[in-house]
Amino acid sequence: MDKPIRYGKPVLTNMPYEIGKPIFDKILSTPRPDFEKMKAEAEEVERELRRVKMEKKAREAREQTTK
């Protein structure tokens, strides 16, 4: 069996200032996530999945009764 590919944790300690500064500026300037919006979107997706599953079960039940 092949060995799994392992990725090391990047070390930013010795990164040149010219490269590291823009990276940290971008990280620090990224807006905070809107958890309420994410939760609402997740709930909407869950409702849609439930609806699709119920339709599939109903379709399968109709197919069983017609056989």
WOURJO-V670068 format. One record per residue. N is the residue number from 1. PSI is psi in degrees with one decimal (* if undefined). Layout:
# WOURJO-V670068
N,PSI ; N,PSI
This chain:
# WOURJO-V670068
1,138.4 ; 2,148.6 ; 3,143.3 ; 4,150.9 ; 5,129.3 ; 6,137.2 ; 7,130.9 ; 8,158.0 ; 9,129.3 ; 10,140.2 ; 11,120.1 ; 12,3.6 ; 13,-46.4 ; 14,18.8 ; 15,137.1 ; 16,145.0 ; 17,-41.8 ; 18,-28.0 ; 19,-42.9 ; 20,-37.8 ; 21,-49.9 ; 22,-33.3 ; 23,-48.5 ; 24,-35.4 ; 25,-42.3 ; 26,-44.0 ; 27,-45.7 ; 28,-24.3 ; 29,-2.3 ; 30,131.1 ; 31,152.6 ; 32,146.7 ; 33,147.2 ; 34,93.6 ; 35,-32.6 ; 36,-41.9 ; 37,-42.5 ; 38,-41.0 ; 39,-43.1 ; 40,-42.0 ; 41,-40.6 ; 42,-40.9 ; 43,-39.2 ; 44,-42.7 ; 45,-40.9 ; 46,-40.9 ; 47,-43.4 ; 48,-42.3 ; 49,-42.2 ; 50,-41.8 ; 51,-45.4 ; 52,-42.4 ; 53,-41.9 ; 54,-40.7 ; 55,-39.6 ; 56,-44.3 ; 57,-41.7 ; 58,-41.9 ; 59,-44.1 ; 60,-38.2 ; 61,-41.4 ; 62,-40.6 ; 63,-36.1 ; 64,-37.4 ; 65,-24.9 ; 66,-10.0 ; 67,*
